[in-house]
């Protein structure tokens, strides 16, 4: 269980978990603890076990070394400030989510096609996306396979 913090504050565990949720492998699957721990071991030359990473991610440990945080930041492609500044981490997480969505070919295609639309056209597309999202959330977000 993640330790409680001041209201509005994000724990280290929550920040690490958010990176695992947002930064995905090229096949859109999450990285495993082993993949990340191995990359961090290679980056630091120090001990960095799968168990240690799991403990950081779940809040069972919350005092990593600076080198470990730098290695995690490097692996996930974020600034080390992500771990220390809640405002920065929220901004970075938002940017990562957008980049992740744009990696999806379908989302990228829609975004590129929308560039030429008028403001009214963009509003119409936005309304349609909202309506579809509501409909899909009502049925568990299941996508029809093509």
Secondary structure by P-SEA (a helix, b strand, c coil): cccccccccccaaaaaaaaaacccccccccccaaaaaaaaaaaccccccaaaaaaaaacccccccaaaaaaaaaaacccccccccaaaaaaaaaaaaaaaaaacaaaaaaaaaaccccaaaaaaaaaaaaaaaaaaaaaccccccc
